[in-house]
Amino acid sequence: MFYIKNNNNLYDKKLFNIFLFLISFGFIMIISSSMPYGYKLSKDILFFVKKTILIILLIFILSPIILNLPIKIWNYYSFHILLLNLVLLLISLILGKKINGSRRWIKLGILTIQPSELIKFTLINYFSSCLSNYIKGEDNKLCKIEYFFLFFFIILLLLLFQPDIGTFLILLLTILSVLIILNINIKRIFYILLVFSFFIKKILNKKYILIRLIAFLNPWKDPFNSGYQLIQSFISYGRGGIFGRGLGNSIQKMNYLPESYNDFIFSIISEEFGYLFSLTIILLIFFISIKAIRIGNESIRLNNIFESIISYSIGIWINIQTNMNIGTAIGIIPTKGITLPLISYGGSSLLITSISIFILIRIDFENKLKSKFQVINKNEKKNNYNY
């Protein structure tokens, strides 16, 4: 389905096949879980399915470009990409479509883009560029660590205004985690915590956040309003049991569980396929995160600093987002409005996560290529010496 050069065996087929399985399974679950809501919204049971098909086609078109694009291009244009995304974020805040109290979306014909989803990658990409320059002691007028923290502060502020608390927390935790992993100056970490403390009061003062916290702590206190969604999610797990009711046999998706095709799709997976298969899906997503960390470690060994930072960041981001989505669905953290990577409905999320995984595959390819040439050069030097 997607493009990988036939004459090159250095691409990671296992990572690619897991990605392919997850995106295919996600598409099947969107078909299964979205039909009742599609009919309710537009009298078309395939309303959400058609939009997802368009995004998958776009991913299909972009795949050969991303997989064959040198990583240094992403490094070189990181500032420009972030700036474009920042403009889109401002447009969404001012002129964007308002859904469920949040102004995050820009309508483009039949498609809707969510700049706050795209910012997950574009900010991480710029962060990787700035931090790699800082570590290597290189001077770049557009990519300095001080500039990154300025953009970071602005973006967190814009996310708070939308509001998009989920993306806010994902970015904050991802950047903080990478700085700790790379043992960067503790002052940098202190500045991020200072930024977080500045925002936390603003977050808690928002009425809808307080309502979500109350619903999280005791959903049965208001079972037909703020606690309704979480209670319906619990019922999904109870119905599914160990082996599930079978594909398409969910009852909760029949307009009982709100956002069953999106934020709470994992509840429907558990209802239809059971706990064991749901655990398999979690493990496959976590495999991608672990693979990203390993690619980062290999990049460090080869002294590819930018590649290592962006690999760590992507792996941590996917891991945090998965934990937040599932944590919300099973009631161990408050509702955030976060998609399950590669599975939930959400074009912007699916697109940017797919691009990020393609970039991981490309980094792994370049690492293997560099290692291969190092071995060849070493053997040539050894042969010349023997001669």
C-alpha positions in Angstrom: 0.0 0.0 0.0 2.7 2.5 1.0 6.0 3.1 -0.8 9.4 1.6 0.2 12.2 1.2 -2.3 12.2 -2.4 -3.6 16.0 -2.3 -4.1 16.8 -1.3 -0.6 16.6 -3.7 2.4 17.8 -1.2 5.0 14.3 0.1 5.8 12.7 -1.3 9.0 10.0 -3.6 7.6 8.8 -4.6 11.1 8.1 -1.1 12.2 6.5 -0.3 8.9 4.2 -3.4 9.0 3.1 -2.6 12.6 2.3 0.9 11.5 0.3 -0.5 8.5 -1.6 -2.9 10.8 -2.5 -0.2 13.3 -3.7 2.3 10.7 -5.7 -0.5 8.9 -7.2 -1.6 12.2 -8.0 2.0 13.2 -9.8 2.4 9.9 -11.9 -0.7 10.6 -12.8 0.6 14.0 -13.7 4.0 12.7 -16.1 2.2 10.3 -17.5 0.2 13.2 -17.8 3.0 15.8 -18.8 6.0 13.7 -21.8 4.9 11.7 -24.5 5.8 14.3 -23.0 9.2 14.8 -22.5 9.8 11.1 -26.2 9.1 10.5 -27.2 11.3 13.4 -25.0 14.2 12.2 -25.5 14.1 8.5 -27.9 11.3 7.6 -24.8 9.5 6.1 -23.5 6.5 8.0 -20.2 6.8 6.1 -19.7 10.5 6.9 -16.6 10.0 9.1 -15.4 7.0 7.0 -15.2 9.1 3.8 -13.1 11.8 5.5 -10.7 9.1 6.9 -10.3 7.6 3.4 -9.2 11.0 2.1 -6.6 11.3 4.8 -5.3 7.8 4.2 -5.0 8.6 0.5 -3.0 11.7 1.4 -0.7 9.6 3.6 -0.3 7.2 0.7 0.7 10.1 -1.6 3.1 11.6 1.0 4.8 8.3 2.0 7.3 8.0 -0.8 8.3 11.7 -0.4 8.8 11.4 3.4 10.6 8.1 3.3 13.1 9.4 0.7 13.6 12.9 2.1 17.0 13.3 3.8 16.6 14.1 7.5 18.8 17.2 7.2 15.9 18.8 5.2 13.7 18.7 8.3 16.5 20.1 10.4 17.3 22.9 7.9 13.7 24.1 7.5 12.5 23.5 11.1 12.0 27.2 11.8 10.1 27.8 8.6 7.8 24.8 9.3 7.1 25.9 12.8 6.4 29.5 11.7 3.8 28.3 9.2 2.2 26.1 11.8 2.1 29.0 14.3 0.3 31.2 11.7 -2.3 28.4 11.3 -2.6 28.1 15.0 -3.4 31.9 15.2 -5.9 31.6 12.4 -7.7 28.7 14.1 -7.8 30.8 17.3 -9.3 33.8 15.6 -11.4 32.4 12.7 -11.5 28.7 13.5 -14.5 26.5 13.8 -15.8 26.1 17.4 -16.6 22.6 18.5 -17.5 21.6 22.1 -16.3 24.9 23.5 -12.9 24.8 21.8 -11.8 26.8 18.8 -9.1 24.5 17.2 -10.2 23.7 13.7 -9.9 25.4 10.2 -12.4 24.4 7.6 -10.9 23.6 4.2 -13.6 22.4 1.9 -14.7 18.9 2.9 -11.7 18.6 5.2 -11.0 20.2 8.6 -7.4 20.6 9.8 -6.4 21.0 13.5 -3.2 23.1 13.7 -2.8 22.1 17.4 -2.3 18.5 16.3 0.3 19.5 13.7 2.2 21.6 16.3 3.1 18.4 18.2 5.6 17.5 15.4 6.6 21.0 14.2 7.5 22.2 17.7 9.4 18.9 18.4 11.2 19.3 15.1 12.3 22.9 15.9 13.2 21.8 19.5 15.4 19.1 18.1 17.2 21.5 15.8 17.8 24.2 18.5 18.9 21.7 21.1 21.3 19.9 18.7 22.8 23.3 17.8 23.2 24.0 21.5 24.8 20.6 22.2 27.2 20.9 19.3 28.0 24.5 20.0 26.9 25.7 16.6 25.6 29.1 15.9 22.3 29.4 13.9 20.5 32.6 13.7 17.1 30.9 13.4 17.6 28.0 15.7 18.8 28.9 19.1 17.6 27.3 22.4 16.6 30.8 23.7 14.3 31.2 20.6 12.8 27.8 21.2 11.8 28.6 24.8 10.2 31.9 23.5 8.2 30.0 20.9 7.4 27.3 23.4 5.9 29.9 25.8 3.8 31.5 23.0 2.5 28.2 21.7 1.5 27.0 25.2 -0.3 30.3 25.7 -2.2 29.9 22.4 -3.1 26.3 23.3 -4.5 27.6 26.6 -6.6 30.1 24.8 -8.2 27.6 22.4 -8.3 25.7 24.9 -6.4 22.4 24.2 -5.1 21.3 27.5 -4.3 17.8 26.2 -1.8 19.0 23.6 -0.5 21.5 26.2 0.4 18.7 28.6 1.8 16.4 25.8 4.2 19.1 24.6 5.2 20.1 28.1 5.9 16.5 29.3 7.7 15.5 26.1 10.1 18.5 26.1 10.8 18.0 29.8 11.4 14.3 29.4 13.9 14.8 26.6 15.8 17.4 28.5 16.1 15.0 31.5 17.1 12.1 29.2 19.9 14.1 27.6 21.0 15.5 31.0 20.7 19.1 29.9 21.5 21.9 32.3 19.1 21.8 35.2 18.3 25.5 34.8 16.5 24.7 31.5 14.3 22.2 33.3 13.7 24.8 36.1 12.5 27.3 33.4 10.0 24.8 32.0 8.7 24.1 35.5 8.4 27.8 36.0 6.4 28.2 32.8 4.2 25.3 33.9 3.6 26.9 37.3 2.6 30.1 35.5 0.0 28.2 33.5 -1.4 25.8 36.1 -3.4 28.5 37.9 -4.9 29.6 34.6 -5.9 26.1 33.8 -7.5 25.3 37.1 -9.4 28.5 37.1 -11.3 27.5 33.9 -14.8 26.3 34.8 -14.9 23.4 32.4 -11.7 22.0 33.8 -13.1 22.0 37.3 -16.3 20.2 36.0 -14.1 17.5 34.4 -12.1 17.1 37.6 -15.3 16.6 39.6 -16.6 14.1 37.0 -13.3 12.2 37.1 -13.2 12.0 40.9 -16.9 10.9 41.1 -18.7 10.4 37.8 -21.8 9.0 39.6 -22.3 12.3 41.4 -23.7 13.7 38.1 -24.4 10.5 36.0 -26.6 12.2 33.3 -24.4 15.2 32.7 -20.7 15.7 33.5 -20.2 12.0 34.6 -22.2 10.5 31.7 -19.4 9.9 29.2 -17.1 8.2 31.7 -19.9 5.9 33.1 -20.8 4.8 29.5 -17.1 4.1 28.9 -17.1 1.8 32.0 -20.1 0.0 30.7 -18.3 -0.7 27.4 -15.5 -2.4 29.3 -18.0 -4.4 31.4 -19.8 -5.6 28.3 -16.6 -6.6 26.4 -15.1 -8.8 29.1 -12.0 -10.9 28.1 -12.9 -11.8 24.5 -15.4 -9.2 23.5 -18.8 -9.2 21.8 -17.4 -9.3 18.2 -16.7 -6.8 15.6 -19.7 -4.5 15.0 -21.6 -5.8 18.0 -21.0 -2.9 20.4 -24.1 -1.5 22.0 -22.4 1.6 23.5 -21.5 3.0 20.1 -25.3 3.3 19.3 -25.3 6.9 20.5 -24.8 6.0 24.1 -21.1 6.7 24.4 -20.2 10.2 23.1 -17.0 10.4 21.0 -17.0 6.6 20.6 -15.2 6.9 17.3 -12.7 9.5 18.6 -11.4 10.0 22.1 -13.2 6.9 23.5 -12.6 4.5 20.6 -10.5 2.3 22.9 -13.7 1.6 25.0 -15.4 0.3 21.8 -12.3 -1.8 20.9 -12.5 -3.4 24.4 -16.3 -3.9 24.0 -16.0 -5.6 20.6 -12.6 -7.4 21.0 -12.2 -7.8 24.7 -9.3 -7.1 27.1 -6.8 -9.5 25.5 -6.9 -8.0 22.1 -7.0 -4.5 23.5 -3.8 -5.2 25.4 -2.2 -6.4 22.1 -3.1 -3.0 20.5 -1.5 -1.2 23.4 1.7 -3.3 23.1 2.0 -2.6 19.4 1.7 1.2 19.9 4.3 0.9 22.7 6.6 -1.1 20.4 6.7 2.0 18.2 7.7 4.2 21.2 10.4 1.7 22.2 11.7 1.5 18.7 11.9 5.3 18.5 14.0 5.3 21.7 16.3 2.6 20.2 16.7 4.6 17.0 17.6 7.6 19.2 20.2 5.6 21.0 21.8 4.4 17.7 21.8 8.0 16.5 23.7 9.0 19.6 26.2 6.3 18.9 26.7 7.6 15.4 26.9 11.2 16.7 23.7 12.2 14.9 22.5 14.6 17.5 19.4 16.1 15.7 18.2 12.6 14.7 18.6 11.3 18.3 16.6 14.2 19.8 13.7 14.0 17.3 13.6 10.2 17.7 13.4 10.4 21.5 10.8 13.2 21.2 8.5 11.2 18.8 8.7 8.1 21.0 7.9 9.9 24.2 5.1 11.9 22.6 3.4 8.8 21.2 3.8 7.1 24.6 2.4 10.0 26.6 -0.5 10.5 24.2 -1.4 6.8 24.3 -1.3 6.7 28.1 -3.4 9.9 28.3 -6.1 8.5 25.9 -6.4 5.1 27.5 -6.1 6.7 31.0 -9.1 8.9 30.2 -11.1 6.0 28.8 -10.6 3.9 31.9 -11.1 6.7 34.3 -7.7 7.1 35.9 -7.1 10.6 34.6 -9.6 13.4 33.7 -11.0 13.8 30.2 -8.5 15.6 27.9 -9.9 15.2 24.3 -6.8 13.3 23.1 -6.9 10.8 20.3 -5.4 7.2 20.4 -2.5 7.4 17.9 -3.2 5.8 14.5 -6.5 4.4 15.8 -9.0 7.2 16.6 -10.8 9.3 14.1 -9.1 12.6 13.5 -7.4 13.5 10.2 -4.8 15.9 11.5 -3.7 13.5 14.3 -3.5 10.5 11.9 -1.6 12.5 9.3 1.0 14.0 11.6 1.6 10.7 13.5 2.0 8.9 10.2 4.6 11.4 9.0 6.4 11.2 12.3 6.7 7.4 12.0 7.9 7.7 8.4 10.6 10.1 9.7 11.6 7.4 12.3 11.9 4.9 9.5 14.0 7.3 7.5 16.3 8.0 10.4 16.8 4.3 11.0 17.6 3.9 7.3 20.2 6.6 7.4 21.7 5.2 10.6 22.1 1.7 9.0 23.5 3.3 5.8 26.1 5.2 7.9 27.0 2.1 9.9 27.4 0.1 6.6 29.7 2.7 5.1 31.8 2.8 8.3 32.3 -1.0 8.1 33.2 -0.8 4.4 35.7 2.0 5.1 37.2 0.1 8.0 37.7 -3.0 5.9 39.3 -1.0 3.1 41.7 0.6 5.5 42.5 -2.8 6.9 43.1 -4.3 3.5 45.4 -1.3 2.4 47.4 -1.8 5.6 47.8 -5.5 5.0 48.9 -4.8 1.4 
